[in-house]
Amino acid sequence: MLIDVKLFASLREYLPADSQEYTAKVPSEAGARIQDLATRLKLPDDLPVIFLLNGQHADADDEVQEGDVVSIFPPISGG
């Protein structure tokens, strides 16, 4: 199955060359977790990120299904 993974801000540098509109189509198996997708895209394990699954806050251990959209953001701060 293919999962759409959207990377934002500084994380876009980890997108594969064939990505379109900041979205990668990442192949995964049944039972795959969000962390598995991040690993497949070679995001560093120690990089702080925020995950959304279909527009809702998610954890790295949440499983994905066919048709899901995973968005990954770096934490944002400001003042």
Biopython code that builds the backbone (N, CA, C, O; Angstrom):
import numpy as np
from Bio.PDB.StructureBuilder import StructureBuilder

atoms = [
    (1, "MET", "N", (0.837, -1.178, 0.000)),
    (1, "MET", "CA", (0.000, 0.000, 0.000)),
    (1, "MET", "C", (0.878, 1.236, 0.000)),
    (1, "MET", "O", (2.029, 1.191, 0.435)),
    (2, "LEU", "N", (0.338, 2.331, -0.485)),
    (2, "LEU", "CA", (1.057, 3.606, -0.519)),
    (2, "LEU", "C", (0.396, 4.581, 0.455)),
    (2, "LEU", "O", (-0.828, 4.703, 0.502)),
    (3, "ILE", "N", (1.222, 5.262, 1.218)),
    (3, "ILE", "CA", (0.756, 6.271, 2.160)),
    (3, "ILE", "C", (1.319, 7.616, 1.714)),
    (3, "ILE", "O", (2.505, 7.723, 1.404)),
    (4, "ASP", "N", (0.468, 8.643, 1.680)),
    (4, "ASP", "CA", (0.934, 9.994, 1.388)),
    (4, "ASP", "C", (1.560, 10.578, 2.643)),
    (4, "ASP", "O", (0.918, 10.641, 3.691)),
    (5, "VAL", "N", (2.811, 11.004, 2.540)),
    (5, "VAL", "CA", (3.509, 11.633, 3.659)),
    (5, "VAL", "C", (3.903, 13.028, 3.217)),
    (5, "VAL", "O", (4.631, 13.205, 2.240)),
    (6, "LYS", "N", (3.408, 14.026, 3.958)),
    (6, "LYS", "CA", (3.717, 15.421, 3.663)),
    (6, "LYS", "C", (4.742, 15.922, 4.673)),
    (6, "LYS", "O", (4.570, 15.767, 5.882)),
    (7, "LEU", "N", (5.799, 16.519, 4.160)),
    (7, "LEU", "CA", (6.839, 17.081, 5.018)),
    (7, "LEU", "C", (6.824, 18.593, 4.890)),
    (7, "LEU", "O", (6.661, 19.134, 3.796)),
    (8, "PHE", "N", (6.994, 19.267, 6.013)),
    (8, "PHE", "CA", (6.876, 20.719, 6.041)),
    (8, "PHE", "C", (8.167, 21.367, 6.529)),
    (8, "PHE", "O", (8.974, 20.754, 7.227)),
    (9, "ALA", "N", (8.331, 22.629, 6.138)),
    (9, "ALA", "CA", (9.448, 23.489, 6.552)),
    (9, "ALA", "C", (10.790, 22.797, 6.280)),
    (9, "ALA", "O", (11.019, 22.293, 5.180)),
    (10, "SER", "N", (11.665, 22.776, 7.273)),
    (10, "SER", "CA", (13.020, 22.241, 7.074)),
    (10, "SER", "C", (13.040, 20.747, 6.782)),
    (10, "SER", "O", (14.055, 20.233, 6.310)),
    (11, "LEU", "N", (11.952, 20.041, 7.048)),
    (11, "LEU", "CA", (11.912, 18.596, 6.792)),
    (11, "LEU", "C", (11.795, 18.274, 5.307)),
    (11, "LEU", "O", (12.017, 17.130, 4.911)),
    (12, "ARG", "N", (11.459, 19.239, 4.494)),
    (12, "ARG", "CA", (11.304, 18.991, 3.056)),
    (12, "ARG", "C", (12.573, 18.478, 2.397)),
    (12, "ARG", "O", (12.511, 17.857, 1.336)),
    (13, "GLU", "N", (13.709, 18.726, 3.003)),
    (13, "GLU", "CA", (14.967, 18.235, 2.425)),
    (13, "GLU", "C", (15.039, 16.706, 2.419)),
    (13, "GLU", "O", (15.890, 16.135, 1.738)),
    (14, "TYR", "N", (14.163, 16.042, 3.165)),
    (14, "TYR", "CA", (14.154, 14.576, 3.215)),
    (14, "TYR", "C", (13.193, 13.959, 2.202)),
    (14, "TYR", "O", (13.064, 12.737, 2.143)),
    (15, "LEU", "N", (12.527, 14.776, 1.415)),
    (15, "LEU", "CA", (11.612, 14.252, 0.397)),
    (15, "LEU", "C", (12.391, 13.583, -0.735)),
    (15, "LEU", "O", (13.438, 14.090, -1.139)),
    (16, "PRO", "N", (11.905, 12.464, -1.248)),
    (16, "PRO", "CA", (12.539, 11.853, -2.423)),
    (16, "PRO", "C", (12.420, 12.777, -3.635)),
    (16, "PRO", "O", (11.531, 13.627, -3.691)),
    (17, "ALA", "N", (13.299, 12.609, -4.579)),
    (17, "ALA", "CA", (13.348, 13.476, -5.760)),
    (17, "ALA", "C", (12.052, 13.447, -6.569)),
    (17, "ALA", "O", (11.720, 14.437, -7.221)),
    (18, "ASP", "N", (11.319, 12.345, -6.543)),
    (18, "ASP", "CA", (10.101, 12.241, -7.348)),
    (18, "ASP", "C", (8.844, 12.749, -6.627)),
    (18, "ASP", "O", (7.732, 12.548, -7.115)),
    (19, "SER", "N", (9.010, 13.400, -5.481)),
    (19, "SER", "CA", (7.868, 13.915, -4.721)),
    (19, "SER", "C", (7.243, 15.107, -5.425)),
    (19, "SER", "O", (7.917, 15.866, -6.121)),
    (20, "GLN", "N", (5.935, 15.253, -5.226)),
    (20, "GLN", "CA", (5.221, 16.382, -5.812)),
    (20, "GLN", "C", (4.448, 17.108, -4.725)),
    (20, "GLN", "O", (3.820, 16.481, -3.872)),
    (21, "GLU", "N", (4.497, 18.424, -4.760)),
    (21, "GLU", "CA", (3.772, 19.274, -3.813)),
    (21, "GLU", "C", (4.081, 18.879, -2.371)),
    (21, "GLU", "O", (3.182, 18.784, -1.537)),
    (22, "TYR", "N", (5.365, 18.649, -2.089)),
    (22, "TYR", "CA", (5.845, 18.337, -0.741)),
    (22, "TYR", "C", (5.253, 17.054, -0.175)),
    (22, "TYR", "O", (5.190, 16.878, 1.042)),
    (23, "THR", "N", (4.819, 16.159, -1.057)),
    (23, "THR", "CA", (4.215, 14.904, -0.639)),
    (23, "THR", "C", (4.956, 13.730, -1.274)),
    (23, "THR", "O", (5.187, 13.705, -2.483)),
    (24, "ALA", "N", (5.321, 12.764, -0.441)),
    (24, "ALA", "CA", (5.946, 11.538, -0.913)),
    (24, "ALA", "C", (4.934, 10.410, -0.818)),
    (24, "ALA", "O", (4.180, 10.326, 0.151)),
    (25, "LYS", "N", (4.916, 9.554, -1.809)),
    (25, "LYS", "CA", (4.122, 8.322, -1.775)),
    (25, "LYS", "C", (5.058, 7.247, -1.215)),
    (25, "LYS", "O", (5.980, 6.797, -1.896)),
    (26, "VAL", "N", (4.810, 6.846, 0.022)),
    (26, "VAL", "CA", (5.715, 5.926, 0.702)),
    (26, "VAL", "C", (5.082, 4.537, 0.770)),
    (26, "VAL", "O", (4.001, 4.376, 1.337)),
    (27, "PRO", "N", (5.745, 3.538, 0.197)),
    (27, "PRO", "CA", (5.206, 2.173, 0.282)),
    (27, "PRO", "C", (5.332, 1.649, 1.705)),
    (27, "PRO", "O", (6.327, 1.897, 2.386)),
    (28, "SER", "N", (4.319, 0.928, 2.140)),
    (28, "SER", "CA", (4.366, 0.333, 3.473)),
    (28, "SER", "C", (3.552, -0.949, 3.494)),
    (28, "SER", "O", (2.758, -1.222, 2.594)),
    (29, "GLU", "N", (3.768, -1.716, 4.529)),
    (29, "GLU", "CA", (3.082, -2.988, 4.689)),
    (29, "GLU", "C", (1.952, -2.819, 5.703)),
    (29, "GLU", "O", (1.911, -1.831, 6.437)),
    (30, "ALA", "N", (1.045, -3.777, 5.739)),
    (30, "ALA", "CA", (-0.004, -3.784, 6.748)),
    (30, "ALA", "C", (0.643, -3.763, 8.131)),
    (30, "ALA", "O", (1.633, -4.453, 8.371)),
    (31, "GLY", "N", (0.083, -2.978, 9.025)),
    (31, "GLY", "CA", (0.625, -2.874, 10.376)),
    (31, "GLY", "C", (1.741, -1.861, 10.517)),
    (31, "GLY", "O", (2.303, -1.710, 11.602)),
    (32, "ALA", "N", (2.079, -1.154, 9.427)),
    (32, "ALA", "CA", (3.150, -0.154, 9.490)),
    (32, "ALA", "C", (2.739, 0.990, 10.409)),
    (32, "ALA", "O", (1.566, 1.352, 10.499)),
    (33, "ARG", "N", (3.735, 1.545, 11.086)),
    (33, "ARG", "CA", (3.510, 2.675, 11.989)),
    (33, "ARG", "C", (4.044, 3.954, 11.345)),
    (33, "ARG", "O", (4.809, 3.911, 10.382)),
    (34, "ILE", "N", (3.632, 5.066, 11.887)),
    (34, "ILE", "CA", (4.124, 6.356, 11.387)),
    (34, "ILE", "C", (5.646, 6.397, 11.464)),
    (34, "ILE", "O", (6.295, 6.895, 10.544)),
    (35, "GLN", "N", (6.222, 5.885, 12.537)),
    (35, "GLN", "CA", (7.683, 5.885, 12.678)),
    (35, "GLN", "C", (8.346, 5.100, 11.557)),
    (35, "GLN", "O", (9.432, 5.467, 11.109)),
    (36, "ASP", "N", (7.716, 4.033, 11.099)),
    (36, "ASP", "CA", (8.269, 3.259, 9.982)),
    (36, "ASP", "C", (8.368, 4.116, 8.718)),
    (36, "ASP", "O", (9.334, 4.013, 7.962)),
    (37, "LEU", "N", (7.361, 4.958, 8.500)),
    (37, "LEU", "CA", (7.382, 5.842, 7.331)),
    (37, "LEU", "C", (8.492, 6.880, 7.463)),
    (37, "LEU", "O", (9.208, 7.159, 6.502)),
    (38, "ALA", "N", (8.629, 7.450, 8.665)),
    (38, "ALA", "CA", (9.683, 8.447, 8.904)),
    (38, "ALA", "C", (11.059, 7.821, 8.693)),
    (38, "ALA", "O", (11.955, 8.454, 8.135)),
    (39, "THR", "N", (11.220, 6.586, 9.138)),
    (39, "THR", "CA", (12.495, 5.882, 8.951)),
    (39, "THR", "C", (12.767, 5.646, 7.473)),
    (39, "THR", "O", (13.894, 5.809, 7.007)),
    (40, "ARG", "N", (11.733, 5.262, 6.744)),
    (40, "ARG", "CA", (11.888, 5.014, 5.307)),
    (40, "ARG", "C", (12.313, 6.287, 4.574)),
    (40, "ARG", "O", (13.030, 6.218, 3.576)),
    (41, "LEU", "N", (11.873, 7.448, 5.066)),
    (41, "LEU", "CA", (12.264, 8.728, 4.467)),
    (41, "LEU", "C", (13.602, 9.235, 5.005)),
    (41, "LEU", "O", (14.068, 10.309, 4.625)),
    (42, "LYS", "N", (14.214, 8.444, 5.900)),
    (42, "LYS", "CA", (15.532, 8.754, 6.463)),
    (42, "LYS", "C", (15.520, 10.001, 7.370)),
    (42, "LYS", "O", (16.514, 10.722, 7.457)),
    (43, "LEU", "N", (14.391, 10.240, 8.037)),
    (43, "LEU", "CA", (14.366, 11.305, 9.035)),
    (43, "LEU", "C", (15.185, 10.833, 10.232)),
    (43, "LEU", "O", (15.000, 9.703, 10.685)),
    (44, "PRO", "N", (16.080, 11.661, 10.752)),
    (44, "PRO", "CA", (16.886, 11.243, 11.910)),
    (44, "PRO", "C", (15.986, 10.930, 13.116)),
    (44, "PRO", "O", (15.012, 11.636, 13.374)),
    (45, "ASP", "N", (16.325, 9.872, 13.842)),
    (45, "ASP", "CA", (15.537, 9.461, 15.001)),
    (45, "ASP", "C", (15.521, 10.515, 16.105)),
    (45, "ASP", "O", (14.548, 10.616, 16.851)),
    (46, "ASP", "N", (16.592, 11.299, 16.212)),
    (46, "ASP", "CA", (16.674, 12.284, 17.290)),
    (46, "ASP", "C", (16.084, 13.649, 16.895)),
    (46, "ASP", "O", (16.159, 14.599, 17.674)),
    (47, "LEU", "N", (15.515, 13.749, 15.722)),
    (47, "LEU", "CA", (14.934, 15.002, 15.246)),
    (47, "LEU", "C", (13.547, 15.185, 15.854)),
    (47, "LEU", "O", (12.682, 14.330, 15.659)),
    (48, "PRO", "N", (13.310, 16.275, 16.585)),
    (48, "PRO", "CA", (11.974, 16.469, 17.157)),
    (48, "PRO", "C", (10.972, 16.821, 16.054)),
    (48, "PRO", "O", (11.212, 17.716, 15.244)),
    (49, "VAL", "N", (9.853, 16.107, 16.036)),
    (49, "VAL", "CA", (8.828, 16.342, 15.022)),
    (49, "VAL", "C", (7.441, 16.209, 15.651)),
    (49, "VAL", "O", (7.276, 15.652, 16.736)),
    (50, "ILE", "N", (6.458, 16.738, 14.934)),
    (50, "ILE", "CA", (5.050, 16.619, 15.294)),
    (50, "ILE", "C", (4.368, 15.855, 14.167)),
    (50, "ILE", "O", (4.544, 16.183, 12.994)),
    (51, "PHE", "N", (3.588, 14.837, 14.524)),
    (51, "PHE", "CA", (2.891, 14.015, 13.540)),
    (51, "PHE", "C", (1.398, 14.315, 13.545)),
    (51, "PHE", "O", (0.784, 14.491, 14.597)),
    (52, "LEU", "N", (0.826, 14.368, 12.337)),
    (52, "LEU", "CA", (-0.621, 14.382, 12.172)),
    (52, "LEU", "C", (-0.991, 13.196, 11.296)),
    (52, "LEU", "O", (-0.295, 12.885, 10.329)),
    (53, "LEU", "N", (-2.088, 12.540, 11.639)),
    (53, "LEU", "CA", (-2.618, 11.443, 10.838)),
    (53, "LEU", "C", (-4.017, 11.841, 10.418)),
    (53, "LEU", "O", (-4.922, 11.937, 11.246)),
    (54, "ASN", "N", (-4.188, 12.071, 9.128)),
    (54, "ASN", "CA", (-5.474, 12.536, 8.587)),
    (54, "ASN", "C", (-5.958, 13.794, 9.302)),
    (54, "ASN", "O", (-7.145, 13.943, 9.592)),
    (55, "GLY", "N", (-5.017, 14.697, 9.581)),
    (55, "GLY", "CA", (-5.350, 15.990, 10.166)),
    (55, "GLY", "C", (-5.510, 15.999, 11.672)),
    (55, "GLY", "O", (-5.848, 17.037, 12.240)),
    (56, "GLN", "N", (-5.278, 14.868, 12.343)),
    (56, "GLN", "CA", (-5.399, 14.781, 13.797)),
    (56, "GLN", "C", (-4.035, 14.447, 14.402)),
    (56, "GLN", "O", (-3.249, 13.695, 13.826)),
    (57, "HIS", "N", (-3.769, 15.033, 15.595)),
    (57, "HIS", "CA", (-2.505, 14.744, 16.276)),
    (57, "HIS", "C", (-2.322, 13.233, 16.386)),
    (57, "HIS", "O", (-3.276, 12.506, 16.660)),
    (58, "ALA", "N", (-1.097, 12.765, 16.173)),
    (58, "ALA", "CA", (-0.809, 11.330, 16.198)),
    (58, "ALA", "C", (0.523, 11.086, 16.879)),
    (58, "ALA", "O", (1.329, 11.999, 17.060)),
    (59, "ASP", "N", (0.738, 9.833, 17.253)),
    (59, "ASP", "CA", (1.998, 9.398, 17.850)),
    (59, "ASP", "C", (2.766, 8.547, 16.844)),
    (59, "ASP", "O", (2.191, 7.992, 15.907)),
    (60, "ALA", "N", (4.061, 8.457, 17.055)),
    (60, "ALA", "CA", (4.924, 7.692, 16.150)),
    (60, "ALA", "C", (4.513, 6.237, 16.044)),
    (60, "ALA", "O", (4.749, 5.604, 15.015)),
    (61, "ASP", "N", (3.903, 5.694, 17.084)),
    (61, "ASP", "CA", (3.515, 4.280, 17.089)),
    (61, "ASP", "C", (2.138, 4.014, 16.497)),
    (61, "ASP", "O", (1.714, 2.861, 16.433)),
    (62, "ASP", "N", (1.431, 5.055, 16.062)),
    (62, "ASP", "CA", (0.108, 4.855, 15.454)),
    (62, "ASP", "C", (0.252, 4.141, 14.114)),
    (62, "ASP", "O", (1.137, 4.457, 13.320)),
    (63, "GLU", "N", (-0.630, 3.174, 13.875)),
    (63, "GLU", "CA", (-0.617, 2.436, 12.613)),
    (63, "GLU", "C", (-1.286, 3.238, 11.507)),
    (63, "GLU", "O", (-2.188, 4.038, 11.757)),
    (64, "VAL", "N", (-0.833, 3.012, 10.291)),
    (64, "VAL", "CA", (-1.411, 3.674, 9.123)),
    (64, "VAL", "C", (-2.155, 2.647, 8.273)),
    (64, "VAL", "O", (-1.863, 1.452, 8.302)),
    (65, "GLN", "N", (-3.126, 3.154, 7.516)),
    (65, "GLN", "CA", (-3.938, 2.332, 6.632)),
    (65, "GLN", "C", (-3.873, 2.918, 5.222)),
    (65, "GLN", "O", (-3.503, 4.077, 5.035)),
    (66, "GLU", "N", (-4.232, 2.111, 4.252)),
    (66, "GLU", "CA", (-4.313, 2.581, 2.860)),
    (66, "GLU", "C", (-5.168, 3.840, 2.809)),
    (66, "GLU", "O", (-6.252, 3.880, 3.390)),
    (67, "GLY", "N", (-4.683, 4.866, 2.116)),
    (67, "GLY", "CA", (-5.429, 6.107, 1.957)),
    (67, "GLY", "C", (-5.171, 7.148, 3.024)),
    (67, "GLY", "O", (-5.657, 8.273, 2.911)),
    (68, "ASP", "N", (-4.412, 6.802, 4.068)),
    (68, "ASP", "CA", (-4.098, 7.771, 5.116)),
    (68, "ASP", "C", (-3.139, 8.830, 4.596)),
    (68, "ASP", "O", (-2.382, 8.605, 3.651)),
    (69, "VAL", "N", (-3.193, 9.997, 5.242)),
    (69, "VAL", "CA", (-2.252, 11.072, 4.965)),
    (69, "VAL", "C", (-1.534, 11.392, 6.268)),
    (69, "VAL", "O", (-2.165, 11.736, 7.267)),
    (70, "VAL", "N", (-0.216, 11.278, 6.250)),
    (70, "VAL", "CA", (0.616, 11.589, 7.408)),
    (70, "VAL", "C", (1.331, 12.904, 7.114)),
    (70, "VAL", "O", (1.981, 13.052, 6.079)),
    (71, "SER", "N", (1.204, 13.855, 8.036)),
    (71, "SER", "CA", (1.912, 15.133, 7.921)),
    (71, "SER", "C", (2.941, 15.189, 9.042)),
    (71, "SER", "O", (2.657, 14.836, 10.187)),
    (72, "ILE", "N", (4.142, 15.639, 8.689)),
    (72, "ILE", "CA", (5.217, 15.716, 9.666)),
    (72, "ILE", "C", (5.785, 17.130, 9.660)),
    (72, "ILE", "O", (6.207, 17.647, 8.626)),
    (73, "PHE", "N", (5.785, 17.740, 10.844)),
    (73, "PHE", "CA", (6.231, 19.116, 11.030)),
    (73, "PHE", "C", (7.370, 19.168, 12.030)),
    (73, "PHE", "O", (7.407, 18.369, 12.966)),
    (74, "PRO", "N", (8.312, 20.107, 11.845)),
    (74, "PRO", "CA", (9.247, 20.373, 12.937)),
    (74, "PRO", "C", (8.514, 21.216, 13.969)),
    (74, "PRO", "O", (7.583, 21.939, 13.614)),
    (75, "PRO", "N", (8.908, 21.145, 15.238)),
    (75, "PRO", "CA", (8.267, 22.017, 16.220)),
    (75, "PRO", "C", (8.540, 23.481, 15.879)),
    (75, "PRO", "O", (9.614, 23.828, 15.386)),
    (76, "ILE", "N", (7.576, 24.311, 16.144)),
    (76, "ILE", "CA", (7.690, 25.718, 15.798)),
    (76, "ILE", "C", (7.593, 26.538, 17.088)),
    (76, "ILE", "O", (6.732, 26.290, 17.932)),
    (77, "SER", "N", (8.469, 27.495, 17.222)),
    (77, "SER", "CA", (8.402, 28.396, 18.363)),
    (77, "SER", "C", (8.663, 29.809, 17.876)),
    (77, "SER", "O", (9.213, 30.027, 16.796)),
    (78, "GLY", "N", (8.274, 30.714, 18.661)),
    (78, "GLY", "CA", (8.474, 32.099, 18.279)),
    (78, "GLY", "C", (8.093, 33.006, 19.422)),
    (78, "GLY", "O", (7.756, 32.563, 20.519)),
    (79, "GLY", "N", (8.154, 34.249, 19.141)),
    (79, "GLY", "CA", (7.842, 35.168, 20.230)),
    (79, "GLY", "C", (7.373, 36.484, 19.706)),
    (79, "GLY", "O", (7.064, 37.384, 20.487)),
]
sb = StructureBuilder()
sb.init_structure("model")
sb.init_model(0)
sb.init_chain("A")
sb.init_seg("    ")
for serial, (resi, resn, name, xyz) in enumerate(atoms, 1):
    if name == "N":
        sb.init_residue(resn, " ", resi, " ")
    sb.init_atom(name, np.array(xyz, "f"), 0.0, 1.0, " ", f" {name:<3s}", serial, name[0])
structure = sb.get_structure()
